[in-house]
């Protein structure tokens, strides 16, 4: 790696929040803005990309994708040069949400600090490789997990702006319960969670992301419902948050009701990451009619502090 690359800052937009909140859609739209490159949920690159050779957003298998092949060469001299067993051990003992306390205070464990330094050096090379191959100004990472957001604070030379993406808990829990086939993984089913587990995770994930603010993180809040209601306005707001100005013509692929998307190189994410062409934007609120009232009440009770915090629940006036 050249001295210039090793010392220059890498701008990153990190989309944080809970699963099934629309992060794949938001990251893809951002990635189609000139100068921005969306790579999907980068936390899964080692396992789903390098090890399992799953499909890239472009439709090719990871090791057949020219983009990721060049990234591997630029960052590491080729993916075959990596010790995947070591990376797997590092990921398992650093990146899970249970290690957020140690990410906040790594000096509490010398062994954790050593692993953290090794892993963040790998991430620095990875992000630098993506920037060099794509030629982009800003990388969009939609890994979502709070642990990944906190981890980026330790990667040297990163300039991170966080988009805290929130979707109403009832819609999120209904989505987690649905049976959905993955078009990007030979029709395998997406993971499913019960309403109680999904609700508590929704509350925990969003509460963790809130901690970034008092730590000095540059965070902007985006509600999924507001995005689909006014997509262009919300994308402009994110660009302002990142210090990126774009002409109106550069955002013409976004209309009030749809967005035109080409194939990209998202390494992981929602199955819609492989869809291209004119995609409609509409509010997905099936939960209102298809979720059992008892389940709605359960989710509302479990997530009430977050619903109030993000403007989804307001007590009725007398």
Secondary structure by P-SEA (a helix, b strand, c coil): cccccccbbbbbbbbbcccccaaaaaaaaaaacccbbbbccccccccccccccccccccccccccaaaaaaaaaccccccccaaaaaaaaaaaccccccccccccccccaaaaaaaaaaaaaaaaaaaaaaaaacccbbbbccccaaaaaaaccccccbbbbbbccccaaaaaaaaacccccccccccccccccaaaaaaaaaaaaaaaaaccccccbbbbbbaaaaaacaaaaaaaaaaaacccccccccccccccbbbbccccccccccccccccbbbbbbcccccccccaaaaaaaaaaaaaaaaaacccccccc
